[in-house]
């Protein structure tokens, strides 16, 4: 019972030496407790989802969008897949057609936000150096703060550019109506199998940088088979944000949500 | 990657549930498809709770394997490292996930009722 011992000051430590998520018999924790102090010791069932607080705030964000008839898309990708360039193309295409706001998640710099100015969209810059979780993703409280900088009554669509990362952003509902990701063909065919949580979370995948296909060994059919493994029926757009090829279908999708 | 933030969130849930009682053990359940690394979560927990009323609470992380069920034939399978959603038994695509996305605080062990002022010493 070396895991469980009492110090002179009355504190008790239950040291956890588990490596494989193995359960102990609950009674084991009462060994060594002869102080009369543990008379009220009990195990309480909590059963609370650890994302519950985030999800409550995400629901509030979604309600704010809905109250103004605004649709919201959470756009995710690894760093450098082309989110910002796709957004530039998207804003240019939607100008005069829809009133668009952008929540720009960036680690410490306003560089991406500067690339998006002058395209007729409202921009809310969100540096992710602080907040629930720091730098690796946007969460619902962060997006709630960013929404204060947008006039939702004057918007039809909000595009949320998440932090470049294939892991953490997939875990956090921020109040969007649809999740989409930009995936560059330079990333290799196996990414859906390596990051299934992200590829499963999204409604649409924009397969980007197809202008580079002649210079790569990228096997598009294999990629699409891998994607289908983890997210059957997911919507796929094949684009080059650089040349603009294929972007119109993506733009029509976000405009029609 | 966000285990510190998640540990803070767990601490908030535990503090609320404990309602002032001292907590000696916290059990959380983490599905295989949650991208939470148990070792990183346990490590983050130790310094998130250091110097707080939860400092004496050990964190027990229970892993839940991902399980899929085939919509066509009903076969269940536990996913290993390779995540695929076509049925291993009949080959039909689009099996649904029945376990593996859990991420919750299951139980806490408390000394109660209320603050442990009485009976101590």
HADDOCK unambig.tbl for C-alpha pairs under 7 A between the chains (distance, minus, plus):
assign (segid A and resid 11 and name CA) (segid B and resid 56 and name CA) 6.73 0.50 0.50
assign (segid A and resid 12 and name CA) (segid B and resid 56 and name CA) 6.13 0.50 0.50
assign (segid A and resid 13 and name CA) (segid B and resid 24 and name CA) 6.84 0.50 0.50
assign (segid A and resid 13 and name CA) (segid B and resid 56 and name CA) 5.36 0.50 0.50
assign (segid A and resid 13 and name CA) (segid B and resid 57 and name CA) 6.96 0.50 0.50
assign (segid A and resid 14 and name CA) (segid B and resid 24 and name CA) 6.52 0.50 0.50
assign (segid A and resid 14 and name CA) (segid B and resid 25 and name CA) 6.81 0.50 0.50
assign (segid A and resid 14 and name CA) (segid B and resid 58 and name CA) 5.52 0.50 0.50
assign (segid A and resid 15 and name CA) (segid B and resid 58 and name CA) 5.98 0.50 0.50
assign (segid A and resid 16 and name CA) (segid B and resid 58 and name CA) 6.10 0.50 0.50
assign (segid A and resid 16 and name CA) (segid B and resid 59 and name CA) 6.76 0.50 0.50
assign (segid A and resid 16 and name CA) (segid B and resid 60 and name CA) 6.46 0.50 0.50
assign (segid A and resid 21 and name CA) (segid B and resid 61 and name CA) 5.28 0.50 0.50
assign (segid A and resid 21 and name CA) (segid B and resid 62 and name CA) 4.01 0.50 0.50
assign (segid A and resid 21 and name CA) (segid B and resid 63 and name CA) 5.28 0.50 0.50
assign (segid A and resid 22 and name CA) (segid B and resid 62 and name CA) 6.50 0.50 0.50
assign (segid A and resid 36 and name CA) (segid B and resid 119 and name CA) 6.69 0.50 0.50
assign (segid A and resid 37 and name CA) (segid B and resid 119 and name CA) 5.57 0.50 0.50
assign (segid A and resid 37 and name CA) (segid B and resid 120 and name CA) 5.80 0.50 0.50
assign (segid A and resid 38 and name CA) (segid B and resid 111 and name CA) 6.09 0.50 0.50
assign (segid A and resid 40 and name CA) (segid B and resid 111 and name CA) 5.31 0.50 0.50
assign (segid A and resid 40 and name CA) (segid B and resid 112 and name CA) 4.52 0.50 0.50
assign (segid A and resid 40 and name CA) (segid B and resid 113 and name CA) 5.97 0.50 0.50
assign (segid A and resid 41 and name CA) (segid B and resid 109 and name CA) 6.95 0.50 0.50
assign (segid A and resid 41 and name CA) (segid B and resid 110 and name CA) 5.48 0.50 0.50
assign (segid A and resid 41 and name CA) (segid B and resid 111 and name CA) 4.23 0.50 0.50
assign (segid A and resid 41 and name CA) (segid B and resid 112 and name CA) 5.90 0.50 0.50
assign (segid A and resid 42 and name CA) (segid B and resid 109 and name CA) 5.55 0.50 0.50
assign (segid A and resid 42 and name CA) (segid B and resid 110 and name CA) 5.50 0.50 0.50
assign (segid A and resid 42 and name CA) (segid B and resid 111 and name CA) 6.55 0.50 0.50
assign (segid A and resid 43 and name CA) (segid B and resid 107 and name CA) 6.37 0.50 0.50
assign (segid A and resid 43 and name CA) (segid B and resid 108 and name CA) 5.57 0.50 0.50
assign (segid A and resid 43 and name CA) (segid B and resid 109 and name CA) 4.26 0.50 0.50
assign (segid A and resid 43 and name CA) (segid B and resid 110 and name CA) 6.34 0.50 0.50
assign (segid A and resid 44 and name CA) (segid B and resid 107 and name CA) 5.30 0.50 0.50
assign (segid A and resid 44 and name CA) (segid B and resid 108 and name CA) 5.25 0.50 0.50
assign (segid A and resid 44 and name CA) (segid B and resid 109 and name CA) 6.18 0.50 0.50
assign (segid A and resid 45 and name CA) (segid B and resid 106 and name CA) 5.88 0.50 0.50
assign (segid A and resid 45 and name CA) (segid B and resid 107 and name CA) 4.43 0.50 0.50
assign (segid A and resid 45 and name CA) (segid B and resid 108 and name CA) 6.70 0.50 0.50
assign (segid A and resid 46 and name CA) (segid B and resid 17 and name CA) 6.89 0.50 0.50
assign (segid A and resid 46 and name CA) (segid B and resid 105 and name CA) 6.08 0.50 0.50
assign (segid A and resid 46 and name CA) (segid B and resid 106 and name CA) 5.23 0.50 0.50
assign (segid A and resid 46 and name CA) (segid B and resid 107 and name CA) 5.21 0.50 0.50
assign (segid A and resid 47 and name CA) (segid B and resid 104 and name CA) 6.11 0.50 0.50
assign (segid A and resid 47 and name CA) (segid B and resid 105 and name CA) 5.33 0.50 0.50
assign (segid A and resid 47 and name CA) (segid B and resid 106 and name CA) 4.43 0.50 0.50
assign (segid A and resid 47 and name CA) (segid B and resid 107 and name CA) 6.85 0.50 0.50
assign (segid A and resid 48 and name CA) (segid B and resid 104 and name CA) 5.34 0.50 0.50
assign (segid A and resid 48 and name CA) (segid B and resid 105 and name CA) 5.34 0.50 0.50
assign (segid A and resid 48 and name CA) (segid B and resid 106 and name CA) 6.90 0.50 0.50
assign (segid A and resid 49 and name CA) (segid B and resid 103 and name CA) 5.97 0.50 0.50
assign (segid A and resid 49 and name CA) (segid B and resid 104 and name CA) 4.15 0.50 0.50
assign (segid A and resid 49 and name CA) (segid B and resid 105 and name CA) 6.45 0.50 0.50
assign (segid A and resid 50 and name CA) (segid B and resid 9 and name CA) 6.47 0.50 0.50
assign (segid A and resid 50 and name CA) (segid B and resid 10 and name CA) 6.15 0.50 0.50
assign (segid A and resid 50 and name CA) (segid B and resid 103 and name CA) 5.97 0.50 0.50
assign (segid A and resid 50 and name CA) (segid B and resid 104 and name CA) 4.91 0.50 0.50
assign (segid A and resid 50 and name CA) (segid B and resid 105 and name CA) 6.58 0.50 0.50
assign (segid A and resid 132 and name CA) (segid B and resid 5 and name CA) 5.84 0.50 0.50
assign (segid A and resid 133 and name CA) (segid B and resid 2 and name CA) 5.71 0.50 0.50
assign (segid A and resid 133 and name CA) (segid B and resid 5 and name CA) 4.55 0.50 0.50
assign (segid A and resid 168 and name CA) (segid B and resid 1 and name CA) 6.82 0.50 0.50
assign (segid A and resid 193 and name CA) (segid B and resid 82 and name CA) 7.00 0.50 0.50
assign (segid A and resid 193 and name CA) (segid B and resid 83 and name CA) 6.44 0.50 0.50
assign (segid A and resid 196 and name CA) (segid B and resid 83 and name CA) 6.90 0.50 0.50
assign (segid A and resid 197 and name CA) (segid B and resid 33 and name CA) 6.44 0.50 0.50
assign (segid A and resid 229 and name CA) (segid B and resid 84 and name CA) 5.31 0.50 0.50
assign (segid A and resid 229 and name CA) (segid B and resid 85 and name CA) 5.52 0.50 0.50
assign (segid A and resid 229 and name CA) (segid B and resid 86 and name CA) 6.57 0.50 0.50
assign (segid A and resid 230 and name CA) (segid B and resid 83 and name CA) 6.89 0.50 0.50
assign (segid A and resid 230 and name CA) (segid B and resid 84 and name CA) 5.60 0.50 0.50
assign (segid A and resid 230 and name CA) (segid B and resid 85 and name CA) 5.74 0.50 0.50
assign (segid A and resid 232 and name CA) (segid B and resid 94 and name CA) 5.89 0.50 0.50
